[in-house]
């Protein structure tokens, strides 16, 4: 088997359903499997997978075991030569895996392979490619100067070596994952992806970024003005430095002061101007139930030619390819004016996110 896609889920049933539908299309023609590890969700995620995706390998954990352990459990069941660690709040294009696996086959000493990520508004997520967060780099990030934290030396749509990738999307050989011990279970949330990336580099492999394919990751990296995230970031870096660098009291004190400063100087989060006057549905027809649920003017079009301000565009994934959806969402001429939702095939909901700082929105409607 060529590829195992491992998705760790926790209480995001509808994002998972949307993600799985995109992954199913993306693995068409590839000898691949999908493994969903559920971390004891209280919603109907597991029932949904069993009902709608009977070919998916479902592992039901009896507790929330965290990101590292959950993914390690999934990988332990994987049969593929390559692994893709994938978040459930993502959408992949039909050719994402084909592009990246073809690229991977041409790299002799490949470690981890990442790609271009955009949020639900179509804007590039800088955490798609990061540098090693050495103590001085992490401190600068905490002080609000993250430029050296992100790998800005590589353009968004370029290809090149990048040290660190985000755990929302990683491709690597299973033998490399196992050689370095997989995700370190000392981390519960945050830092696991940095640690894995660095372990792979230390083992002598080269990590690559390929900006020739783009995926959607609805929930981007949190801001350090969120004190809980700042504390978790600090805690993760403490573990990372203890394992890989010499830490010291002075540095620890400076980092903690940086966290406190980031919190004390935080401004109130900007509320996105989510004014929506009308909807545009890219489809062959408008479901009556959707029109009733939105309760605002909705227009059906075959393609997007012009975009009016205060419009939300809904893409019917049965009518439009995921690749085309991602390309439209990523287009600055469109995403500077509009918001977006996706209507998955055979679904009674639309899904999307108007800010990378939250989990997004699901709107249900009655099917005709």
Secondary structure, 3 states (H helix, E strand, C coil): CCEEEEEEECCCHHHHHHHHHHHHHHCCCCCEEEEEEECCCCCCHHHHHHHHCCCCEEEECCCCCHHHHHHHHHHHCCCCCEEEEEECCEECCCCHHHHHHHHHHCCCCEEEEEEEEECCCCCECHHHCECCCCHHHHHHHHCCCCCCCECCCCCCCCEEECCECCCCEEEEEHHHHHHCCCCCCCCCCCCHHHHHHHHHHHCCCEEEEEEEEEEEECCCCCCCCCHHHHHHHHHHHHHHHHHHCCCCHHHHHHHHHHHHHHHHCCCCCCCCCCCCCEEEEECCCCCHHHHHHHCCCEEEECCCCCCCCCEEEEEECCCCCHHHHHHHHHCHHHHCCEEEEEECCCCCEEEECCCCCCCCEEEECCCC
